Amino acid sequence: MNNEFEQELIRLANHDLQIRKKLASEGKLSEGYHPEMESVHKANAKRLREIIREIGFPTISKVGEKASDAAWLIIQHSIGEPEFIKDCYQMMEENSHDINLINKAYLYDRIQVFQGKPQKYGTQLIAEGIPYPVENKKHLNNDREKVGLPKLSTTDINKIPEIEEIPMIDGKDKEYLIWRKKVGWL
């Protein structure tokens, strides 16, 4: 196991969370993608790319569970870099036996939602606090169970909007739509 990268990945993820907490306490996270947060995400993604070039994807056996989870958080928050996120998802897919499957599920859903497509596991929420539309409501709990996510109640599943509502949901926030196009999600 690589102790140096283990500590560094945890440090990078903790820095991200500290900045996020600070900006949230100042009420600055609800005003779009804050430049300070974006800067942290870009710097973390840059460093993670370097680590991946050196050791490959930071799996549990390479850096430990906590650091592998930290790498996922860095990836999950690199929202301004769609190709990086997609490349990392592919690496997670190739290393499914040596990563946290819940992290992979969250990343899959995030990619889908940013692309305006239905998610599989129901991990990404819309403003109303309910999941963004899913690929298949009937199989949702089975899909969640396979990766270790808790089941959703039938009531919660029934609240999930239909796939046909995606354009209306995505169209509510024009700035978000413009940003997704600008960075390459759409």
C-alpha positions as CSV (number, residue, x, y, z in Angstrom):
1,M,0.0,0.0,0.0
2,N,1.2,3.5,-0.9
3,N,1.2,5.5,2.4
4,E,2.4,8.7,0.8
5,F,-0.5,8.9,-1.6
6,E,-2.9,7.6,1.0
7,Q,-2.2,10.6,3.2
8,E,-2.2,13.1,0.3
9,L,-5.5,11.9,-1.1
10,I,-7.2,12.2,2.3
11,R,-5.6,15.7,2.8
12,L,-6.9,16.9,-0.6
13,A,-10.4,15.6,0.1
14,N,-10.5,17.1,3.6
15,H,-9.4,20.5,2.1
16,D,-12.3,20.3,-0.4
17,L,-14.8,19.6,2.4
18,Q,-13.3,22.4,4.6
19,I,-13.7,25.0,1.8
20,R,-17.2,23.7,1.1
21,K,-18.2,24.0,4.8
22,K,-16.7,27.5,5.0
23,L,-18.6,28.7,1.8
24,A,-21.8,27.0,3.0
25,S,-21.6,28.8,6.4
26,E,-21.1,32.1,4.5
27,G,-24.2,31.3,2.3
28,K,-22.1,31.3,-0.9
29,L,-22.8,27.8,-2.2
30,S,-26.3,28.4,-3.5
31,E,-25.1,31.1,-5.9
32,G,-23.8,28.8,-8.7
33,Y,-20.4,27.3,-8.9
34,H,-18.3,29.4,-6.5
35,P,-14.8,30.3,-8.0
36,E,-13.0,29.3,-4.8
37,M,-14.7,25.9,-4.8
38,E,-14.0,25.5,-8.6
39,S,-10.3,26.3,-8.0
40,V,-10.0,23.6,-5.3
41,H,-11.7,21.1,-7.6
42,K,-9.4,21.9,-10.5
43,A,-6.3,21.7,-8.3
44,N,-7.4,18.4,-6.8
45,A,-8.3,16.9,-10.2
46,K,-4.9,18.0,-11.5
47,R,-3.1,16.3,-8.6
48,L,-5.2,13.2,-8.8
49,R,-4.4,12.9,-12.6
50,E,-0.7,12.9,-11.6
51,I,-1.2,10.2,-8.9
52,I,-3.2,8.1,-11.4
53,R,-0.3,8.4,-13.9
54,E,2.1,7.2,-11.3
55,I,0.1,4.3,-9.6
56,G,-3.0,3.8,-11.7
57,F,-6.4,4.2,-10.2
58,P,-6.2,4.6,-6.4
59,T,-7.9,1.4,-5.4
60,I,-8.4,0.1,-1.9
61,S,-5.4,-2.3,-2.2
62,K,-3.2,0.5,-3.4
63,V,-4.0,3.3,-1.0
64,G,-6.5,1.9,1.6
65,E,-10.2,2.3,1.8
66,K,-10.3,5.9,3.2
67,A,-7.9,7.2,0.6
68,S,-9.8,5.4,-2.2
69,D,-13.0,7.0,-1.0
70,A,-11.1,10.4,-0.9
71,A,-10.1,9.9,-4.5
72,W,-13.7,9.3,-5.4
73,L,-14.8,12.5,-3.6
74,I,-12.2,14.4,-5.7
75,I,-13.6,12.8,-8.9
76,Q,-17.2,13.4,-7.9
77,H,-16.5,17.1,-7.2
78,S,-14.5,17.6,-10.5
79,I,-17.8,18.7,-12.1
80,G,-16.1,21.2,-14.5
81,E,-14.1,18.3,-16.1
82,P,-16.6,15.9,-17.7
83,E,-13.9,13.8,-19.6
84,F,-11.9,13.4,-16.4
85,I,-14.9,12.2,-14.5
86,K,-15.9,9.8,-17.3
87,D,-12.3,8.4,-17.6
88,C,-12.3,7.8,-13.9
89,Y,-15.6,6.1,-14.0
90,Q,-14.2,3.7,-16.6
91,M,-11.2,3.0,-14.3
92,M,-13.6,2.3,-11.5
93,E,-15.5,0.0,-13.7
94,E,-12.3,-1.9,-14.6
95,N,-11.4,-2.1,-10.8
96,S,-14.9,-2.9,-9.5
97,H,-13.5,-5.7,-7.3
98,D,-11.2,-3.2,-5.5
99,I,-13.3,-0.1,-4.9
100,N,-16.4,0.9,-3.0
101,L,-19.3,0.1,-5.3
102,I,-21.5,2.7,-3.7
103,N,-18.9,5.3,-4.9
104,K,-19.1,3.9,-8.4
105,A,-23.0,4.1,-8.3
106,Y,-22.9,7.7,-7.2
107,L,-20.5,8.6,-10.0
108,Y,-22.5,6.8,-12.6
109,D,-25.6,8.7,-11.5
110,R,-23.8,12.0,-11.4
111,I,-22.5,11.5,-15.0
112,Q,-26.0,10.6,-16.2
113,V,-27.7,13.6,-14.5
114,F,-25.1,16.1,-15.8
115,Q,-25.7,14.7,-19.3
116,G,-29.5,15.1,-18.8
117,K,-30.1,11.3,-18.8
118,P,-31.9,9.2,-16.3
119,Q,-29.8,7.8,-13.4
120,K,-29.7,4.1,-12.3
121,Y,-29.4,4.2,-8.5
122,G,-31.4,7.3,-7.5
123,T,-28.5,8.9,-5.7
124,Q,-28.8,12.4,-7.3
125,L,-31.6,14.6,-6.0
126,I,-33.5,17.5,-7.6
127,A,-34.3,20.8,-5.7
128,E,-37.4,19.2,-4.1
129,G,-35.2,16.7,-2.4
130,I,-36.4,13.7,-4.4
131,P,-34.3,11.7,-6.9
132,Y,-33.8,12.9,-10.4
133,P,-35.6,10.5,-12.9
134,V,-34.3,6.9,-12.9
135,E,-33.8,4.4,-15.7
136,N,-36.2,1.8,-14.2
137,K,-38.3,2.4,-11.1
138,K,-39.2,-1.3,-11.0
139,H,-35.6,-2.4,-10.7
140,L,-34.4,0.6,-8.6
141,N,-34.2,-1.2,-5.3
142,N,-32.6,-4.3,-6.8
143,D,-29.9,-2.1,-8.5
144,R,-29.4,-0.2,-5.2
145,E,-29.1,-3.4,-3.2
146,K,-26.5,-4.8,-5.6
147,V,-24.1,-2.0,-4.7
148,G,-24.9,-1.7,-1.0
149,L,-27.3,1.2,-1.1
150,P,-30.4,1.1,1.1
151,K,-33.8,0.5,-0.4
152,L,-36.2,3.3,-1.0
153,S,-39.8,3.1,0.1
154,T,-42.5,2.6,-2.5
155,T,-43.8,6.0,-1.6
156,D,-40.4,7.6,-2.3
157,I,-40.0,5.7,-5.6
158,N,-43.5,6.9,-6.7
159,K,-42.4,10.5,-6.1
160,I,-39.6,10.2,-8.6
161,P,-40.4,12.2,-11.7
162,E,-40.8,10.3,-15.0
163,I,-38.0,10.3,-17.6
164,E,-40.2,12.5,-19.9
165,E,-39.9,15.2,-17.3
166,I,-36.1,15.6,-17.6
167,P,-36.3,18.6,-20.1
168,M,-38.7,20.4,-17.8
169,I,-36.6,19.7,-14.7
170,D,-33.3,20.7,-16.4
171,G,-34.9,23.7,-17.9
172,K,-35.7,25.3,-14.5
173,D,-32.2,26.6,-14.0
174,K,-31.0,28.4,-17.1
175,E,-27.5,29.2,-15.6
176,Y,-27.0,25.5,-14.8
177,L,-28.0,24.6,-18.3
178,I,-25.6,27.1,-19.8
179,W,-22.8,26.0,-17.5
180,R,-23.3,22.3,-18.5
181,K,-23.0,23.2,-22.1
182,K,-20.0,25.4,-21.5
183,V,-17.9,22.7,-19.8
184,G,-19.0,19.9,-22.1
185,W,-21.6,17.9,-20.3
186,L,-24.2,18.6,-23.0
